[in-house]
Amino acid sequence: MSSKTKILIVDDEKDICNALEFILSRENYEVKVATSGEKAIQMINKENYDVVITDLKMGKIDGMEVLKHTKQVSPDTAVIIITAFGSIESAVEAMKTGANDYIIKPFYNEEIILTVKKNIEQKKLIKENLAYKQQLTYHRISYKNIIANSLSMQEVLETISKVAPTKSNVLILGESGTGKGLFAELIHYNSPRYDKPFISINCSAIPEGLLESELFGYKKGAFTGAISDKHGLLSLANEGTFFFDEIGDMPLNLQTKLLKVIETGEFFPLGDTKPSYIDIRFISATNSDLDAKIKEGSFREDLYWRLNVIEIKLPPLRERKDDIEPLVKEFIKNTALLHKKNVTSIDKNALNCLIEYSWPGNIRELKNVIERVVILANSDTIMLDDLPEKLRKEIHVNDLAPLKSYLNEYEKKVILNTYLSHNKKKEETAKALGIDIATLYRKMKKYNIED
């Protein structure tokens, strides 16, 4: 099946049909011709077209009838009307009926090409926008289901709830695998721009030369291989949100251009002399030390302050142990459902091993480990021996059991004494112990420390 854009030309003048077919075929479109309204309707009934270009004045079935039938059979098809200079009123009427555009005779070749490209691009953007809206419900549900038992994650979500409704740019800091991209989406889909595009790019994954053309787009002939105009990702994100992942790896020359975009909303596609204007909210993320990069001269300080209006720091998984158990259970449930595995629970020793492990790869590593053990598990319960050897070697759960009992007893005494010395005020106790309130509640329940 052809992936080319399909165009139907409808005109009772064969010379015009032949001319348009020649012009558009050179642009790599799949072009077909109908020399009457009757023939056009037959062809539209049999096949879907991306664009229909039709003359208004024809025989028994004119261009207006072709327009109405096309929109009835295929509402997504762009219809471009061709009309004579003295029939502008007819073109306006056609636009009211549903035509997407019109061209006045006599026309120039470049005018035809540009009009067709514009309508194809608009159709593409409409499809993308519908896709974003279809994803919207999922993302809003995901926000409600974010696991945040730890105080540090509760603070992150509280910050997001305040930041999301604003226009302010956000910088998300955190180690690799902490979910920076997910939280960027949560900010967008809980903002007034939720029904507009969310476009992201990883600055470390794309070569410098390609990154510039991907961001800003280019005009035909801007460089070897630029055989047609291309809209950049910034244009596609207009009125929405743009997410720069690993912003610390953006080349210096692009940092300068991005700074101008943020300050003025203006940029130039490669090879173009006319500026384009956009309205975008920028969210950036990095696991790099931007302060160090600024000092060494590899990151612009003025860009840093433009991006870092609101800073959100995501804690590593090893610092939010209260979230590990619910995350493990959620990943088990989702993975078992996805791979049709009858795994429903995890043994206590295996869970303790996961809680005590350092997780250098953070949530991404935890999710991958759970997926592996669920797929390979021999029973409905994940056991300690099912876990990867490197986790078990680091923890030595069984060997540490006697030592842990002594440590538990000591921990219980410390918590109890601190609790009593602070007049049984839990928030003050948690602060004195250097733990979050959720951890204090969990440990008090574990050691049966009651009021």
C-alpha positions as CSV (number, residue, x, y, z in Angstrom):
1,M,0.0,0.0,0.0
2,S,1.4,3.4,-1.0
3,S,2.4,5.8,1.7
4,K,2.4,8.8,-0.6
5,T,-0.1,11.6,-0.2
6,K,-3.0,11.0,-2.6
7,I,-4.4,13.8,-4.6
8,L,-7.4,13.9,-7.0
9,I,-7.6,16.6,-9.6
10,V,-11.1,17.4,-11.0
11,D,-11.5,19.7,-14.0
12,D,-13.3,19.4,-17.3
13,E,-10.4,21.1,-19.1
14,K,-7.8,18.3,-19.8
15,D,-4.9,20.8,-20.2
16,I,-5.4,22.0,-16.7
17,C,-5.6,18.5,-15.4
18,N,-2.4,17.5,-17.2
19,A,-0.6,20.6,-16.0
20,L,-1.6,20.1,-12.3
21,E,-0.8,16.4,-12.5
22,F,2.7,17.2,-13.9
23,I,3.4,19.8,-11.2
24,L,2.3,17.8,-8.2
25,S,3.8,14.5,-9.4
26,R,7.2,16.1,-9.3
27,E,6.6,16.8,-5.6
28,N,6.3,13.1,-5.1
29,Y,2.5,13.0,-4.6
30,E,0.3,10.2,-6.0
31,V,-1.9,12.1,-8.4
32,K,-5.1,10.9,-10.2
33,V,-7.3,12.9,-12.6
34,A,-11.1,13.1,-13.2
35,T,-12.3,15.2,-16.2
36,S,-15.9,15.4,-14.9
37,G,-17.8,15.7,-11.6
38,E,-19.5,12.4,-12.3
39,K,-16.2,10.6,-12.7
40,A,-14.8,12.3,-9.6
41,I,-17.7,11.1,-7.4
42,Q,-17.2,7.6,-8.6
43,M,-13.5,7.7,-7.8
44,I,-14.1,9.3,-4.3
45,N,-16.6,6.5,-3.5
46,K,-14.0,3.8,-4.3
47,E,-10.8,5.4,-2.8
48,N,-9.9,7.9,0.0
49,Y,-7.9,10.9,-1.0
50,D,-5.9,13.3,1.2
51,V,-6.6,16.3,-1.1
52,V,-9.2,17.0,-3.8
53,I,-8.5,19.9,-6.1
54,T,-11.6,20.8,-8.1
55,D,-12.7,23.5,-10.5
56,L,-16.0,25.1,-9.5
57,K,-17.6,25.5,-12.9
58,M,-18.1,22.2,-14.8
59,G,-20.9,20.3,-16.4
60,K,-23.9,18.6,-14.9
61,I,-22.1,18.0,-11.6
62,D,-20.0,21.0,-10.7
63,G,-17.3,21.6,-8.1
64,M,-19.7,22.5,-5.4
65,E,-21.4,19.1,-5.7
66,V,-17.9,17.4,-5.7
67,L,-17.1,19.4,-2.5
68,K,-20.3,18.4,-0.7
69,H,-20.0,14.7,-1.7
70,T,-16.3,14.6,-0.6
71,K,-17.0,16.1,2.8
72,Q,-19.9,13.6,3.2
73,V,-17.9,10.6,2.3
74,S,-14.5,11.6,3.7
75,P,-14.7,14.6,6.1
76,D,-11.0,14.6,6.7
77,T,-10.1,15.1,3.0
78,A,-8.9,18.6,2.3
79,V,-10.8,20.2,-0.6
80,I,-9.2,23.0,-2.6
81,I,-11.4,25.0,-5.0
82,I,-10.2,26.5,-8.3
83,T,-12.1,29.5,-9.4
84,A,-11.8,32.3,-12.0
85,F,-10.8,35.8,-10.9
86,G,-14.4,37.1,-11.4
87,S,-16.0,34.4,-9.3
88,I,-14.6,35.2,-5.8
89,E,-18.1,35.1,-4.4
90,S,-18.4,31.5,-5.4
91,A,-15.1,30.7,-3.7
92,V,-16.4,32.3,-0.5
93,E,-19.6,30.3,-0.7
94,A,-17.5,27.1,-1.2
95,M,-15.5,28.0,1.9
96,K,-18.7,28.3,3.9
97,T,-19.8,24.9,2.6
98,G,-16.6,23.3,3.9
99,A,-13.8,23.9,1.4
100,N,-10.4,24.2,3.0
101,D,-8.8,26.6,0.5
102,Y,-9.2,28.2,-2.9
103,I,-6.9,29.2,-5.8
104,I,-7.7,31.8,-8.4
105,K,-7.1,31.3,-12.1
106,P,-4.6,32.0,-13.6
107,F,-2.3,30.5,-11.0
108,Y,1.4,30.0,-10.6
109,N,3.0,26.6,-10.2
110,E,4.5,27.6,-6.8
111,E,1.2,28.8,-5.6
112,I,-0.4,25.4,-6.2
113,I,2.5,23.6,-4.5
114,L,2.4,25.8,-1.4
115,T,-1.4,25.6,-1.1
116,V,-1.3,21.8,-1.2
117,K,1.6,21.6,1.3
118,K,-0.2,24.0,3.7
119,N,-3.3,21.9,3.7
120,I,-1.5,18.6,4.1
121,E,0.4,20.0,7.0
122,Q,-2.8,21.3,8.6
123,K,-4.4,17.9,8.2
124,K,-1.3,16.3,9.9
125,L,-1.5,18.7,12.8
126,I,-5.2,18.1,13.3
127,K,-4.5,14.3,13.5
128,E,-1.7,14.9,16.0
129,N,-3.9,17.1,18.1
130,L,-6.6,14.4,18.2
131,A,-4.0,11.9,19.3
132,Y,-3.0,14.2,22.2
133,K,-6.6,14.5,23.3
134,Q,-7.1,10.8,23.2
135,Q,-4.1,10.4,25.5
136,L,-5.4,13.1,27.8
137,T,-7.7,10.9,29.9
138,Y,-4.9,8.4,30.5
139,H,-2.5,11.0,31.7
140,R,-5.0,12.6,34.1
141,I,-5.7,9.2,35.6
142,S,-1.9,8.5,35.9
143,Y,-1.6,11.7,37.9
144,K,-4.1,10.5,40.5
145,N,-2.3,7.1,40.7
146,I,1.2,8.5,41.3
147,I,2.7,6.6,44.3
148,A,3.9,9.0,46.9
149,N,3.9,7.6,50.4
150,S,7.2,9.3,51.2
151,L,7.2,12.9,52.4
152,S,9.7,13.9,49.7
153,M,7.4,12.7,46.9
154,Q,4.4,14.3,48.6
155,E,6.2,17.6,48.5
156,V,7.0,17.1,44.8
157,L,3.3,16.5,44.0
158,E,2.3,19.5,46.1
159,T,4.8,21.7,44.1
160,I,3.4,20.4,40.8
161,S,-0.1,21.1,41.8
162,K,0.9,24.8,42.3
163,V,3.1,25.0,39.3
164,A,1.0,23.2,36.6
165,P,-1.7,25.9,36.2
166,T,0.8,28.6,35.5
167,K,2.9,29.6,32.5
168,S,6.2,29.4,34.3
169,N,9.1,27.4,32.9
170,V,10.2,24.4,35.0
171,L,13.5,22.7,35.5
172,I,13.3,19.1,36.8
173,L,16.5,17.7,38.4
174,G,17.1,14.1,39.3
175,E,19.2,11.0,38.7
176,S,18.6,8.9,35.6
177,G,15.5,6.7,36.0
178,T,13.7,8.9,38.5
179,G,10.8,9.7,36.1
180,K,11.7,13.2,35.0
181,G,9.8,12.7,31.7
182,L,6.7,11.4,33.4
183,F,6.5,14.4,35.7
184,A,7.0,16.8,32.8
185,E,3.9,15.2,31.2
186,L,2.0,15.5,34.5
187,I,2.7,19.2,34.6
188,H,1.5,19.7,31.0
189,Y,-1.6,17.5,31.2
190,N,-2.7,19.3,34.4
191,S,-2.1,22.8,32.9
192,P,-4.4,25.1,30.8
193,R,-2.4,23.8,27.8
194,Y,-3.5,20.2,28.4
195,D,-5.3,20.0,25.0
196,K,-2.4,21.4,23.1
197,P,0.7,19.5,21.9
198,F,3.3,18.1,24.3
199,I,6.6,17.7,22.3
200,S,9.8,16.3,23.8
201,I,13.3,15.8,22.6
202,N,16.4,14.2,24.2
203,C,19.3,16.6,23.7
204,S,21.9,13.9,24.3
205,A,20.4,11.4,21.8
206,I,20.6,13.5,18.6
207,P,23.8,14.8,16.8
208,E,24.4,18.5,17.0
209,G,23.7,19.2,13.3
210,L,20.5,17.2,13.2
211,L,19.3,18.7,16.5
212,E,19.2,22.2,15.1
213,S,17.2,21.2,12.1
214,E,14.8,19.1,14.2
215,L,14.1,22.0,16.5
216,F,13.9,24.9,14.1
217,G,12.9,23.2,10.8
218,Y,14.3,24.4,7.5
219,K,13.4,25.8,4.1
220,K,13.8,23.9,0.9
221,G,17.4,24.2,-0.4
222,A,18.7,25.3,3.0
223,F,21.3,22.5,2.7
224,T,22.1,19.4,0.7
225,G,19.2,17.0,1.0
226,A,16.6,19.7,2.0
227,I,14.3,18.9,-0.9
228,S,11.2,20.4,0.7
229,D,10.2,22.7,3.6
230,K,10.1,21.0,7.0
231,H,8.4,22.3,10.2
232,G,10.6,22.1,13.2
233,L,9.4,20.6,16.6
234,L,9.2,24.1,18.1
235,S,6.5,25.0,15.5
236,L,4.6,21.8,16.2
237,A,4.6,22.6,19.9
238,N,3.1,26.0,19.4
239,E,0.6,26.9,22.2
240,G,1.6,23.7,24.0
241,T,4.6,22.5,26.0
242,F,8.1,21.6,24.9
243,F,10.2,19.3,27.0
244,F,14.0,19.3,26.7
245,D,15.3,16.1,28.3
246,E,19.0,16.2,29.3
247,I,19.1,19.9,28.6
248,G,22.7,20.0,30.1
249,D,23.9,18.2,26.9
250,M,22.6,20.9,24.5
251,P,25.5,22.4,22.4
252,L,26.4,26.0,23.2
253,N,25.5,27.5,19.8
254,L,22.0,26.0,20.2
255,Q,21.7,27.3,23.7
256,T,22.2,30.9,22.3
257,K,19.4,30.4,19.8
258,L,17.1,28.8,22.4
259,L,17.6,31.7,24.7
260,K,16.3,34.1,22.0
261,V,13.3,31.9,21.5
262,I,12.4,31.9,25.2
263,E,12.9,35.7,25.4
264,T,11.1,36.8,22.3
265,G,9.1,33.8,21.0
266,E,10.9,34.3,17.7
267,F,13.1,32.0,15.6
268,F,14.3,31.5,12.1
269,P,14.0,28.1,10.3
270,L,17.3,27.2,8.6
271,G,17.6,29.0,5.3
272,D,14.6,31.3,6.0
273,T,14.8,35.1,6.2
274,K,11.4,35.5,7.7
275,P,10.9,34.8,11.5
276,S,8.4,32.4,12.9
277,Y,6.6,33.1,16.2
278,I,5.6,30.7,18.9
279,D,3.9,30.6,22.3
280,I,5.4,27.7,24.3
281,R,5.9,26.7,27.9
282,F,9.3,25.1,28.4
283,I,10.0,22.2,30.8
284,S,13.6,21.0,31.0
285,A,15.3,18.1,32.8
286,T,18.8,17.0,33.5
287,N,20.8,14.6,35.7
288,S,23.9,16.9,35.1
289,D,25.3,19.4,37.6
290,L,24.4,22.6,35.7
291,D,26.2,24.8,38.3
292,A,29.4,22.9,37.4
293,K,28.7,23.2,33.7
294,I,28.2,27.0,34.1
295,K,31.5,27.3,35.8
296,E,33.3,25.4,33.2
297,G,31.6,27.4,30.4
298,S,29.6,24.6,28.8
299,F,26.2,26.0,29.8
300,R,24.9,29.5,29.6
301,E,24.0,31.1,33.0
302,D,21.4,33.4,31.4
303,L,19.7,30.4,29.8
304,Y,19.8,28.5,33.1
305,W,17.8,31.3,34.8
306,R,15.3,31.5,32.0
307,L,14.7,27.7,32.3
308,N,14.9,27.5,36.1
309,V,11.9,29.7,37.1
310,I,10.6,26.8,39.1
311,E,12.9,24.0,40.2
312,I,11.7,20.5,41.1
313,K,14.1,18.0,42.5
314,L,13.1,14.3,42.2
315,P,14.5,12.2,45.0
316,P,16.3,9.0,44.1
317,L,14.5,5.7,44.9
318,R,17.0,4.9,47.8
319,E,15.7,8.0,49.6
320,R,12.0,7.1,49.3
321,K,11.9,3.6,50.6
322,D,8.3,4.0,51.8
323,D,7.4,4.0,48.1
324,I,9.2,0.8,47.1
325,E,6.6,-1.7,48.4
326,P,3.6,-0.1,46.7
327,L,5.7,0.4,43.5
328,V,6.6,-3.3,43.5
329,K,3.0,-4.4,43.9
330,E,1.9,-2.1,41.2
331,F,4.6,-3.3,38.8
332,I,3.8,-6.9,39.6
333,K,0.1,-6.4,38.8
334,N,0.7,-4.5,35.6
335,T,3.5,-6.8,34.3
336,A,1.4,-10.0,35.1
337,L,-1.5,-8.5,33.2
338,L,0.6,-7.5,30.2
339,H,2.4,-10.8,29.9
340,K,-0.5,-13.0,31.1
341,K,1.4,-14.4,34.0
342,N,-0.2,-15.8,37.2
343,V,2.0,-13.8,39.6
344,T,0.1,-12.1,42.4
345,S,2.4,-11.5,45.4
346,I,6.0,-11.3,46.7
347,D,7.6,-13.1,49.6
348,K,8.6,-10.9,52.7
349,N,12.3,-11.7,52.4
350,A,12.3,-10.8,48.6
351,L,10.5,-7.6,49.4
352,N,12.9,-6.7,52.1
353,C,15.8,-7.3,49.7
354,L,14.2,-4.9,47.2
355,I,13.6,-2.3,49.9
356,E,17.2,-2.4,51.2
357,Y,18.9,-2.4,47.7
358,S,20.5,0.9,46.6
359,W,18.8,1.1,43.2
360,P,21.4,3.1,41.2
361,G,19.0,2.9,38.2
362,N,16.1,4.1,40.3
363,I,12.5,3.4,39.3
364,R,13.5,2.4,35.8
365,E,15.7,-0.3,37.2
366,L,13.1,-1.5,39.7
367,K,10.5,-1.8,36.9
368,N,12.9,-3.8,34.8
369,V,13.7,-6.1,37.7
370,I,10.1,-6.8,38.4
371,E,9.3,-7.4,34.7
372,R,12.1,-10.0,34.6
373,V,11.2,-11.9,37.7
374,V,7.5,-11.9,36.9
375,I,8.2,-13.4,33.5
376,L,10.6,-16.0,34.9
377,A,8.8,-16.8,38.1
378,N,7.8,-20.5,38.7
379,S,4.9,-19.8,41.1
380,D,2.4,-17.1,41.9
381,T,4.7,-15.6,44.5
382,I,8.1,-14.0,43.8
383,M,10.7,-15.5,46.1
384,L,14.1,-14.3,47.2
385,D,15.8,-16.8,44.8
386,D,13.8,-15.3,41.9
387,L,15.6,-12.0,42.3
388,P,18.8,-11.2,40.3
389,E,22.0,-12.4,42.0
390,K,23.5,-8.9,42.2
391,L,20.6,-7.8,44.4
392,R,20.9,-10.7,46.7
393,K,24.7,-10.4,46.9
394,E,24.4,-6.8,48.0
395,I,21.9,-7.3,50.7
396,H,22.6,-10.9,52.1
397,V,19.2,-10.9,53.7
398,N,19.5,-14.3,55.4
399,D,23.0,-13.7,56.7
400,L,22.0,-10.4,58.3
401,A,18.9,-11.7,60.0
402,P,20.4,-12.0,63.6
403,L,22.1,-8.6,63.2
404,K,18.9,-7.0,62.0
405,S,17.1,-8.1,65.1
406,Y,19.6,-6.3,67.3
407,L,19.4,-3.2,65.1
408,N,15.6,-3.3,65.2
409,E,15.6,-3.3,68.9
410,Y,18.0,-0.4,69.1
411,E,15.9,1.5,66.5
412,K,12.8,0.9,68.5
413,K,14.4,2.4,71.7
414,V,15.7,5.4,69.9
415,I,12.3,6.2,68.3
416,L,10.4,5.6,71.6
417,N,12.8,7.8,73.6
418,T,12.7,10.6,71.0
419,Y,8.9,10.4,70.8
420,L,8.5,10.7,74.6
421,S,11.1,13.5,74.8
422,H,9.1,15.6,72.3
423,N,5.9,15.2,74.2
424,K,4.5,12.6,71.7
425,K,4.5,15.2,68.8
426,K,5.0,13.1,65.7
427,E,6.1,15.9,63.4
428,E,8.8,17.1,65.8
429,T,9.9,13.5,66.4
430,A,10.3,12.8,62.7
431,K,12.3,16.0,62.3
432,A,14.6,15.1,65.2
433,L,15.1,11.6,63.8
434,G,15.8,13.0,60.3
435,I,13.0,10.9,58.7
436,D,9.7,11.8,57.0
437,I,6.4,11.6,58.9
438,A,5.2,8.6,56.8
439,T,8.4,6.6,57.7
440,L,7.8,7.4,61.4
441,Y,4.2,6.2,61.3
442,R,5.3,3.0,59.5
443,K,8.1,2.3,62.1
444,M,5.8,3.1,65.1
445,K,3.3,0.6,63.7
446,K,6.1,-2.0,63.2
447,Y,7.3,-1.7,66.7
448,N,3.9,-1.3,68.3
449,I,4.7,2.2,69.7
450,E,1.3,3.6,70.5
451,D,0.1,6.7,72.4
